[in-house]
Amino acid sequence: MEKPKRIFDPIHRFIELDAGEVTLLEAPSVQRLRRLRQLGLAYLAFPSAEHSRFTHALGALAIGTRALDALRVHSPEAFASDADFAAQRRLLRASLLLHDVGHGPFSHACESVLGVRHEARTERILALDEIAQPLAAIGVDPADVLALIDGSSTRYPILRELVSGPNLDADRMDYLLRDAYFTGVVNGRYDVEQLIASLRAFSVDGRWELGVDGRGVVALESFVLARYWMFATIYFHHTTRAFERVLREGLRELWPDPRALDDVREFLAWDDFRVLDALRTSDSDAAHGLRERVSVYGLAAEFNAERDLVAYEACDRELRARFGDAVWSDSQEQLLHRLPLGGDDAKPTVRVRLGERLVDARRASDLIDRLSGKAHWRKLFVRKDAVPVDEARRICAAIIATGGMPSLFG
């Protein structure tokens, strides 16, 4: 029997792949993930954030495998037999390795320009021989992989949660740790060992659901908090957001036709590096800004609480009254502890076993209950070539100091 391939990783130490998984890893569409940065343009704010979706895919495979192996120990009744567990394990690992293959250059910026979500691209990529044949060789059906990635699977509810679930997926378990490590920010750390050890499969109305043992509530709290801190610190950092706005302008310059990359082979021919190279000879503000890290937008003010909405809207109105289209308002929100797939507020988010009872995590933890609503990050930017940034900041500071009362600004 051929020895497994061992890949060293700073987050999970050694990640092992068998021969069939190595063949899948060598597919050009998977190797392309090396040329897609996991955090897009965040490296312009955090210079060490150069890690790729390739390393993240390996990390998701590693941590998802650990989670499933823990369930085998603590919830063996969730698997019909050893053969069933082995088949689900193969499917999970393949799905996590492939869960990001549909991403385009700079990921979400590409999606906003071309209007196609990466999950939709994934179906066409999984049909390519370079993916379908290695999957067949390890006994995995591409249709099952796609259903786990896009969240439509009903056959494997536990695997669905681990691949694309709203709260306990391996994707999030890895990227929080990995992004924190490579940015140098400590906020993404959580008690991963305790969280994985606390995972359980619960039978609810004849259907298996992923949850945690009551002793894992504190670890679950640390996981939810890590997500909040990472959005506040990295994902919605003002420098990253400003350059992503510029990037979208550059991508529209490259692809004036939104259907330019509909062909799957043409889509796969593009990566982050090709985009930057294609913009190398352009004289546009967007191309120059991305090449030389020249910020087109200056931050006038930011508001990170819902109670700031009055002041935010007052600042927005006043800046637009003075500077018109040179003002850009960026409003982002996230559900930090998400509702179930389908968004039914009546259903539990994560089930927690307290003694003999199964309760919603929001009832098991006051902290999680308070973080289950939306968190908001709102920013106001002005174009530096049209607006004195210091003046815009003074205007906003004066409005904020008075509470942003609309009656003060006629």
Secondary structure by P-SEA (a helix, b strand, c coil): cbbbbbbbbccccbbbbcaaaaaaaaccccccccccccccccccccccccccaaaaaaaaaaaaaaaaaaaaaccccccccaaaaaaaaaaaaaaaaccccccccccaaaaaaacccaaaaaaaaaaccccaaaaaaacccaaaaaaaaaccccccaaaaaaccccccccccccaaaaaaaaacccccccaaaaaaaabbbbbcccbbbbbbcccaaaaaaaaaaaaaaaaacccccaaaaaaaaaaaaaaaaacccccccccaaaaaaccaaaaaaaacccccaaaaaaaacccccccccccccccaaaaaaaaaaaaaacccccbbbbbbbbcccccccccccccccbbbbccccccccccccaaaaaaccbbbbbbbbbcccccaaaaaaaaaaaaaaacccccccc
